[in-house]
């Protein structure tokens, strides 16, 4: 019985680490996307890139928020409810 408990605990820890890594990656992408024109790393990007930034910011923000919710509350029945709520809002 103790082995099953440890396996369940390690699976939960692994999922939480995954959520934290996803949050960190999305924050990094958010910073990069909002500063890439100023940094001049990709010379083929035009000033029109700034027109899509609001959409990208919303997308990164939603991903960060969803992963933060999963990080704080990840129960077995919660993900399907949250996924259906997100898909119905489209």
N, C-alpha and C positions, 0 to 999 in steps of 0.2 A: 504493500500500500504506500509506503514511503517513497518508493521509486516512481510511482505514478504521480505523486505530489510534486516531486522534484522535476519531473519531465514537464508537468503543467506550469510550474514556476519558471523554468528556463524558457519555455515557449512564450510566456507573457513578457519576460524580460527582453527576449529577442524582438518581440513585436514593438515594445516600447522604445527600444534602441532604434528600430527602423523608423518609427514615427518621428523621433528626435532628429535623426539624420535627414529625413525628408524635410522637416522644418528648416534645418540649417541650410540645406541645398537651395530651397526655395527663397530663403532670405538672401543668400549669396546671389542667386539669379536676379532677384529684385533689385539689388544694389547695382549689379552689372548692367542690367537693362536700362536703368535710369541714369547711368553715368557713361555709357559706352560712346555716345556722341562727343562728350566733352573730352574723353580720353583719346579719341582718334585711333583706336585699335583697328577698326574695320573701315578703311577709307571708302569702300563701296556703299556704305550706309549713307543715305541722304537725310536731309532734315525732315523728310516726310516720315521717317521712323518715329518721330515724336508724336505723330498722329495716332499711332497704334499703342503707344505707351499706356494710356488709361485702361485699355482693354487688357493688356498684359498685367498691369498692376492689380486689376480686379481678379484675374485668374490666379496670379501668385498669392494674393491675399486670401482667396477662398481656399486654396490648397493648404496654406499655412493654418488657417482657422480649422479646417477639417482635421488635419493631422494633430493639432493641439487638442481638439475635442477627443480624438481617439487616444491620445497620450494620457489624458485625464480620466476618460471613461470609456473603456473598451470591454463591454460585456458581450457575451455571445449573441444575444438578440438585438443588440443596438445597431450594428452595422447595416443589416437589411432595412431597418426602419429609416435610418439616416440616408441610405442610398436612394430609397424610393422617394423620400422628401426632396432630395436634390434633383432627381430626374424629373419629378413632376413640376418643378419650378422653371423648367426650360420652356 
